[in-house]
Amino acid sequence: MKSLIIKTSFFAFFTGIIYALLSFSAAFSEKIANSNWREIYSKPTHQWPKPTVDKDVLWQEFESLAIDTSYYDRLEDPKVILGQLLFFDPKLSGSNQVSCSSCHDPELAWGDAREKSLGHDHLQGKRNTPSLYNIGARKSFFWDGRAATLEEQAQGPITAHHEMNMEAKSLAKKLKKIKAYPVLFQNAFGSSEVTYEKILQSLAVFQKTILSKRSRFDAFIDGDYTQLSDQEIYGLHLFRTKARCMNCHSGKYLTDESFHNIGLTYYKREYEDLGLYNVTKKAEDVGKFRTPSLRDVTFTGPWMHNGLFDNITGIVNMYNSGMHMIDPDESEKAADPLFPKTDVLMQPLHLNDEEIVALVSFIKTLSGRQYKMERPQIPR
């Protein structure tokens, strides 16, 4: 009898908790539904409330992606055709086994879905492979911004020993021996001469065709206000205000194209990565990495420069903490000028669980339909 009473009490207690949670969730949903967020944001973006951003932050209002009516015409450009073939051709690697598409797979949102990339001889890289979506709109390339152009970006992986391991001076000679390539270069450049510079240029031209498809959020911006739920609109409001996301993620591609230290440097620890400092050698750049675009973010995980997170809610929880746990004090900074300091834009957000759910639900609306490009027939 005592056991039955205990079981009955536990069941009643557990049922009570479930009922309370459901009631709270229902009340919160009702709170959102009864708010005026939908009315506020069911207007052109220039009439939306200004976002919460810090002083001196240069933010841009959201902008929708245009409907691309010339996409398939551009794919018929001879330089694009050549660049696409080169992108998927493993002969660009020293082993004839690795292509650009090995790490930038169109079926994996132009990334590789790995924490860190794998290349020549199955060597693991140090960083996560960025997606190529909208890469033509970037102002710098790689996590540390070490390349200023797409052509410069392309030659990095080709020559890196742990990626494609190809000697730049040998690549043109290698491709020249493939009967189809001189013809393709003739079509693209008006000359059958195969050169390393033309290879890089063709790859760049092709990569500029890798674009995000329009998302529900684009349709919402353009006036179809039925595209977002009440919860997603509330998440949009949080993104712009309490969550402080627009300090770094604004504009058409939801990135400030800048570099920030968000506290994941692992300074003087096993996974140390000094980021932008490796390029500039400036102490203030230690631990800074390029702000990624949030376009198609649902598809491009795992996230961060080291692939640390495989869950968007986990990322929001991290930002919610403020990430100032390992900042140096004055004496530590004086003793070690390279000791990284987390960006002042990172602040505790004090988001509650329901706000986190709403914010994540909005972030998911930034992803459109994936276009899985068919792999071309590679010249032999």
Disulfide bonds with the S-S distance in Angstrom:
none
